[in-house]
Amino acid sequence: MAYVDGFVVAVPTANLEQYKQLATHACNVWIEHGALSYVEAYADDVPYGELTSFPRAVQAKDDETVIFAWITYSSRESRDEINQRVMGDERMKSEAWKGVFDAQRMIYGGLKTFVEA
């Protein structure tokens, strides 16, 4: 079964096009280094919940768009190796990400899959 890195982040809607360009660049780097897939999606039908929701989770403001993303790998070991290479890749050492979104409100983590089709 695959291993997954998952992310949820709030991006100022004014920065969405810049974020999309940076995400496309990141996708190419991750895939080049061996990730099985890379997906970034922006909120289309994610209401602000009474207790929990994607917008609540990242404290999204009215002028922000929620992004839900995931990267898949063949295993945890593969993910650790790929992420080490990605983080050492000069193409990822850019100031371009700075100010595009508030990384302190990002939710992320590695997840073991248990159902796959």
Rosetta constraint file for C-alpha pairs under 8 A:
AtomPair CA 1 CA 74 HARMONIC 7.01 0.50
AtomPair CA 1 CA 75 HARMONIC 7.35 0.50
AtomPair CA 1 CA 112 HARMONIC 7.87 0.50
AtomPair CA 1 CA 113 HARMONIC 6.08 0.50
AtomPair CA 1 CA 114 HARMONIC 7.02 0.50
AtomPair CA 1 CA 116 HARMONIC 7.23 0.50
AtomPair CA 2 CA 72 HARMONIC 6.33 0.50
AtomPair CA 2 CA 73 HARMONIC 5.57 0.50
AtomPair CA 2 CA 74 HARMONIC 4.76 0.50
AtomPair CA 2 CA 75 HARMONIC 5.64 0.50
AtomPair CA 2 CA 112 HARMONIC 7.10 0.50
AtomPair CA 2 CA 113 HARMONIC 5.97 0.50
AtomPair CA 3 CA 72 HARMONIC 5.69 0.50
AtomPair CA 3 CA 73 HARMONIC 5.10 0.50
AtomPair CA 3 CA 74 HARMONIC 6.02 0.50
AtomPair CA 3 CA 75 HARMONIC 5.02 0.50
AtomPair CA 3 CA 76 HARMONIC 5.67 0.50
AtomPair CA 3 CA 79 HARMONIC 7.27 0.50
AtomPair CA 3 CA 110 HARMONIC 7.25 0.50
AtomPair CA 3 CA 111 HARMONIC 6.03 0.50
AtomPair CA 3 CA 112 HARMONIC 5.14 0.50
AtomPair CA 3 CA 113 HARMONIC 6.00 0.50
AtomPair CA 4 CA 70 HARMONIC 6.52 0.50
AtomPair CA 4 CA 71 HARMONIC 5.63 0.50
AtomPair CA 4 CA 72 HARMONIC 4.57 0.50
AtomPair CA 4 CA 73 HARMONIC 6.28 0.50
AtomPair CA 4 CA 110 HARMONIC 5.65 0.50
AtomPair CA 4 CA 111 HARMONIC 5.07 0.50
AtomPair CA 4 CA 112 HARMONIC 6.47 0.50
AtomPair CA 4 CA 113 HARMONIC 7.10 0.50
AtomPair CA 5 CA 70 HARMONIC 5.45 0.50
AtomPair CA 5 CA 71 HARMONIC 5.23 0.50
AtomPair CA 5 CA 72 HARMONIC 6.56 0.50
AtomPair CA 5 CA 108 HARMONIC 7.08 0.50
AtomPair CA 5 CA 109 HARMONIC 5.59 0.50
AtomPair CA 5 CA 110 HARMONIC 4.42 0.50
AtomPair CA 5 CA 111 HARMONIC 6.15 0.50
AtomPair CA 6 CA 68 HARMONIC 7.69 0.50
AtomPair CA 6 CA 69 HARMONIC 5.83 0.50
AtomPair CA 6 CA 70 HARMONIC 4.40 0.50
AtomPair CA 6 CA 71 HARMONIC 6.70 0.50
AtomPair CA 6 CA 107 HARMONIC 8.00 0.50
AtomPair CA 6 CA 108 HARMONIC 5.37 0.50
AtomPair CA 6 CA 109 HARMONIC 5.59 0.50
AtomPair CA 6 CA 110 HARMONIC 6.44 0.50
AtomPair CA 6 CA 111 HARMONIC 7.38 0.50
AtomPair CA 7 CA 67 HARMONIC 7.85 0.50
AtomPair CA 7 CA 68 HARMONIC 5.82 0.50
AtomPair CA 7 CA 69 HARMONIC 5.06 0.50
AtomPair CA 7 CA 70 HARMONIC 6.12 0.50
AtomPair CA 7 CA 106 HARMONIC 6.91 0.50
AtomPair CA 7 CA 107 HARMONIC 5.52 0.50
AtomPair CA 7 CA 108 HARMONIC 4.34 0.50
AtomPair CA 7 CA 109 HARMONIC 6.93 0.50
AtomPair CA 8 CA 54 HARMONIC 7.44 0.50
AtomPair CA 8 CA 58 HARMONIC 7.13 0.50
AtomPair CA 8 CA 66 HARMONIC 7.00 0.50
AtomPair CA 8 CA 67 HARMONIC 5.57 0.50
AtomPair CA 8 CA 68 HARMONIC 4.65 0.50
AtomPair CA 8 CA 69 HARMONIC 6.40 0.50
AtomPair CA 8 CA 106 HARMONIC 5.76 0.50
AtomPair CA 8 CA 107 HARMONIC 5.13 0.50
AtomPair CA 8 CA 108 HARMONIC 6.54 0.50
AtomPair CA 9 CA 58 HARMONIC 6.10 0.50
AtomPair CA 9 CA 66 HARMONIC 5.76 0.50
AtomPair CA 9 CA 67 HARMONIC 5.24 0.50
AtomPair CA 9 CA 68 HARMONIC 6.80 0.50
AtomPair CA 9 CA 101 HARMONIC 7.72 0.50
AtomPair CA 9 CA 102 HARMONIC 7.89 0.50
AtomPair CA 9 CA 103 HARMONIC 7.47 0.50
AtomPair CA 9 CA 105 HARMONIC 6.57 0.50
AtomPair CA 9 CA 106 HARMONIC 4.62 0.50
AtomPair CA 9 CA 107 HARMONIC 6.51 0.50
AtomPair CA 10 CA 55 HARMONIC 7.58 0.50
AtomPair CA 10 CA 58 HARMONIC 6.12 0.50
AtomPair CA 10 CA 59 HARMONIC 7.63 0.50
AtomPair CA 10 CA 60 HARMONIC 5.55 0.50
AtomPair CA 10 CA 64 HARMONIC 5.88 0.50
AtomPair CA 10 CA 65 HARMONIC 5.55 0.50
AtomPair CA 10 CA 66 HARMONIC 4.49 0.50
AtomPair CA 10 CA 67 HARMONIC 6.13 0.50
AtomPair CA 10 CA 101 HARMONIC 6.62 0.50
AtomPair CA 10 CA 102 HARMONIC 7.23 0.50
AtomPair CA 10 CA 105 HARMONIC 7.34 0.50
AtomPair CA 10 CA 106 HARMONIC 7.29 0.50
AtomPair CA 11 CA 15 HARMONIC 6.64 0.50
AtomPair CA 11 CA 16 HARMONIC 6.46 0.50
AtomPair CA 11 CA 19 HARMONIC 7.66 0.50
AtomPair CA 11 CA 64 HARMONIC 5.22 0.50
AtomPair CA 11 CA 65 HARMONIC 5.23 0.50
AtomPair CA 11 CA 66 HARMONIC 6.26 0.50
AtomPair CA 11 CA 67 HARMONIC 7.11 0.50
AtomPair CA 11 CA 100 HARMONIC 6.89 0.50
AtomPair CA 11 CA 101 HARMONIC 4.93 0.50
AtomPair CA 11 CA 102 HARMONIC 7.39 0.50
AtomPair CA 12 CA 16 HARMONIC 6.55 0.50
AtomPair CA 12 CA 63 HARMONIC 5.91 0.50
AtomPair CA 12 CA 64 HARMONIC 4.07 0.50
AtomPair CA 12 CA 65 HARMONIC 6.11 0.50
AtomPair CA 12 CA 100 HARMONIC 7.41 0.50
AtomPair CA 12 CA 101 HARMONIC 6.53 0.50
AtomPair CA 13 CA 63 HARMONIC 5.81 0.50
AtomPair CA 13 CA 64 HARMONIC 4.82 0.50
AtomPair CA 13 CA 65 HARMONIC 5.45 0.50
AtomPair CA 14 CA 63 HARMONIC 7.87 0.50
AtomPair CA 14 CA 64 HARMONIC 7.96 0.50
AtomPair CA 15 CA 19 HARMONIC 6.07 0.50
AtomPair CA 15 CA 100 HARMONIC 6.02 0.50
AtomPair CA 15 CA 101 HARMONIC 7.88 0.50
AtomPair CA 16 CA 20 HARMONIC 6.12 0.50
AtomPair CA 16 CA 65 HARMONIC 7.64 0.50
AtomPair CA 17 CA 21 HARMONIC 6.39 0.50
AtomPair CA 18 CA 22 HARMONIC 6.34 0.50
AtomPair CA 18 CA 100 HARMONIC 7.42 0.50
AtomPair CA 19 CA 23 HARMONIC 5.99 0.50
AtomPair CA 19 CA 97 HARMONIC 7.85 0.50
AtomPair CA 19 CA 100 HARMONIC 6.55 0.50
AtomPair CA 20 CA 24 HARMONIC 6.12 0.50
AtomPair CA 21 CA 25 HARMONIC 6.34 0.50
AtomPair CA 22 CA 26 HARMONIC 6.17 0.50
AtomPair CA 22 CA 96 HARMONIC 7.71 0.50
AtomPair CA 22 CA 97 HARMONIC 7.24 0.50
AtomPair CA 23 CA 27 HARMONIC 5.98 0.50
AtomPair CA 23 CA 40 HARMONIC 7.35 0.50
AtomPair CA 24 CA 28 HARMONIC 6.38 0.50
AtomPair CA 25 CA 29 HARMONIC 6.51 0.50
AtomPair CA 26 CA 30 HARMONIC 6.18 0.50
AtomPair CA 26 CA 92 HARMONIC 7.34 0.50
AtomPair CA 27 CA 31 HARMONIC 6.09 0.50
AtomPair CA 27 CA 38 HARMONIC 5.83 0.50
AtomPair CA 27 CA 39 HARMONIC 7.84 0.50
AtomPair CA 28 CA 32 HARMONIC 6.00 0.50
AtomPair CA 29 CA 33 HARMONIC 6.25 0.50
AtomPair CA 29 CA 86 HARMONIC 6.77 0.50
AtomPair CA 29 CA 91 HARMONIC 7.83 0.50
AtomPair CA 30 CA 34 HARMONIC 6.42 0.50
AtomPair CA 30 CA 35 HARMONIC 5.53 0.50
AtomPair CA 30 CA 38 HARMONIC 7.49 0.50
AtomPair CA 30 CA 82 HARMONIC 7.39 0.50
AtomPair CA 30 CA 83 HARMONIC 7.86 0.50
AtomPair CA 30 CA 86 HARMONIC 6.41 0.50
AtomPair CA 31 CA 35 HARMONIC 4.72 0.50
AtomPair CA 31 CA 36 HARMONIC 6.65 0.50
AtomPair CA 31 CA 37 HARMONIC 6.81 0.50
AtomPair CA 31 CA 38 HARMONIC 7.26 0.50
AtomPair CA 33 CA 82 HARMONIC 5.81 0.50
AtomPair CA 33 CA 85 HARMONIC 6.92 0.50
AtomPair CA 33 CA 86 HARMONIC 6.79 0.50
AtomPair CA 34 CA 73 HARMONIC 7.69 0.50
AtomPair CA 34 CA 82 HARMONIC 6.33 0.50
AtomPair CA 35 CA 71 HARMONIC 6.86 0.50
AtomPair CA 35 CA 72 HARMONIC 6.01 0.50
AtomPair CA 35 CA 73 HARMONIC 5.17 0.50
AtomPair CA 35 CA 74 HARMONIC 7.84 0.50
AtomPair CA 35 CA 79 HARMONIC 7.48 0.50
AtomPair CA 35 CA 82 HARMONIC 7.02 0.50
AtomPair CA 36 CA 71 HARMONIC 7.44 0.50
AtomPair CA 36 CA 72 HARMONIC 5.34 0.50
AtomPair CA 36 CA 73 HARMONIC 5.22 0.50
AtomPair CA 36 CA 74 HARMONIC 6.98 0.50
AtomPair CA 37 CA 71 HARMONIC 5.58 0.50
AtomPair CA 37 CA 72 HARMONIC 5.20 0.50
AtomPair CA 37 CA 73 HARMONIC 7.34 0.50
AtomPair CA 38 CA 69 HARMONIC 7.69 0.50
AtomPair CA 38 CA 70 HARMONIC 6.00 0.50
AtomPair CA 38 CA 71 HARMONIC 4.41 0.50
AtomPair CA 38 CA 72 HARMONIC 6.59 0.50
AtomPair CA 39 CA 69 HARMONIC 5.41 0.50
AtomPair CA 39 CA 70 HARMONIC 5.38 0.50
AtomPair CA 39 CA 71 HARMONIC 6.33 0.50
AtomPair CA 40 CA 67 HARMONIC 6.78 0.50
AtomPair CA 40 CA 68 HARMONIC 5.99 0.50
AtomPair CA 40 CA 69 HARMONIC 4.23 0.50
AtomPair CA 40 CA 70 HARMONIC 6.66 0.50
AtomPair CA 41 CA 67 HARMONIC 5.61 0.50
AtomPair CA 41 CA 68 HARMONIC 5.33 0.50
AtomPair CA 41 CA 69 HARMONIC 6.03 0.50
AtomPair CA 42 CA 65 HARMONIC 6.74 0.50
AtomPair CA 42 CA 66 HARMONIC 5.80 0.50
AtomPair CA 42 CA 67 HARMONIC 4.45 0.50
AtomPair CA 42 CA 68 HARMONIC 6.28 0.50
AtomPair CA 43 CA 65 HARMONIC 6.32 0.50
AtomPair CA 43 CA 66 HARMONIC 5.26 0.50
AtomPair CA 43 CA 67 HARMONIC 6.14 0.50
AtomPair CA 43 CA 68 HARMONIC 7.51 0.50
AtomPair CA 46 CA 53 HARMONIC 7.36 0.50
AtomPair CA 46 CA 54 HARMONIC 6.75 0.50
AtomPair CA 46 CA 55 HARMONIC 7.42 0.50
AtomPair CA 47 CA 53 HARMONIC 7.11 0.50
AtomPair CA 47 CA 55 HARMONIC 7.58 0.50
AtomPair CA 48 CA 52 HARMONIC 7.75 0.50
AtomPair CA 48 CA 53 HARMONIC 5.87 0.50
AtomPair CA 48 CA 54 HARMONIC 7.44 0.50
AtomPair CA 48 CA 55 HARMONIC 5.85 0.50
AtomPair CA 48 CA 56 HARMONIC 6.57 0.50
AtomPair CA 49 CA 53 HARMONIC 4.98 0.50
AtomPair CA 49 CA 55 HARMONIC 7.94 0.50
AtomPair CA 49 CA 56 HARMONIC 7.14 0.50
AtomPair CA 51 CA 56 HARMONIC 7.95 0.50
AtomPair CA 52 CA 56 HARMONIC 6.00 0.50
AtomPair CA 52 CA 57 HARMONIC 6.85 0.50
AtomPair CA 53 CA 57 HARMONIC 6.04 0.50
AtomPair CA 54 CA 58 HARMONIC 6.69 0.50
AtomPair CA 54 CA 66 HARMONIC 7.06 0.50
AtomPair CA 55 CA 59 HARMONIC 5.84 0.50
AtomPair CA 55 CA 60 HARMONIC 4.87 0.50
AtomPair CA 55 CA 61 HARMONIC 7.94 0.50
AtomPair CA 55 CA 66 HARMONIC 6.34 0.50
AtomPair CA 56 CA 60 HARMONIC 6.31 0.50
AtomPair CA 57 CA 107 HARMONIC 7.76 0.50
AtomPair CA 58 CA 66 HARMONIC 7.97 0.50
AtomPair CA 58 CA 105 HARMONIC 5.22 0.50
AtomPair CA 58 CA 106 HARMONIC 6.33 0.50
AtomPair CA 58 CA 107 HARMONIC 7.05 0.50
AtomPair CA 59 CA 105 HARMONIC 7.09 0.50
AtomPair CA 60 CA 64 HARMONIC 5.88 0.50
AtomPair CA 60 CA 65 HARMONIC 7.25 0.50
AtomPair CA 60 CA 66 HARMONIC 6.97 0.50
AtomPair CA 73 CA 78 HARMONIC 6.33 0.50
AtomPair CA 73 CA 79 HARMONIC 5.60 0.50
AtomPair CA 74 CA 78 HARMONIC 6.20 0.50
AtomPair CA 74 CA 79 HARMONIC 7.46 0.50
AtomPair CA 75 CA 79 HARMONIC 6.18 0.50
AtomPair CA 76 CA 80 HARMONIC 6.19 0.50
AtomPair CA 76 CA 112 HARMONIC 7.99 0.50
AtomPair CA 77 CA 81 HARMONIC 6.32 0.50
AtomPair CA 78 CA 82 HARMONIC 6.02 0.50
AtomPair CA 79 CA 83 HARMONIC 5.92 0.50
AtomPair CA 80 CA 84 HARMONIC 6.16 0.50
AtomPair CA 81 CA 85 HARMONIC 6.39 0.50
AtomPair CA 82 CA 86 HARMONIC 6.09 0.50
AtomPair CA 83 CA 87 HARMONIC 5.98 0.50
AtomPair CA 84 CA 88 HARMONIC 6.26 0.50
AtomPair CA 85 CA 89 HARMONIC 6.11 0.50
AtomPair CA 86 CA 92 HARMONIC 7.01 0.50
AtomPair CA 87 CA 92 HARMONIC 6.50 0.50
AtomPair CA 87 CA 93 HARMONIC 7.67 0.50
AtomPair CA 88 CA 92 HARMONIC 7.57 0.50
AtomPair CA 88 CA 93 HARMONIC 7.89 0.50
AtomPair CA 89 CA 93 HARMONIC 7.04 0.50
AtomPair CA 90 CA 94 HARMONIC 7.81 0.50
AtomPair CA 96 CA 100 HARMONIC 7.80 0.50
AtomPair CA 97 CA 101 HARMONIC 7.66 0.50
AtomPair CA 102 CA 106 HARMONIC 7.21 0.50
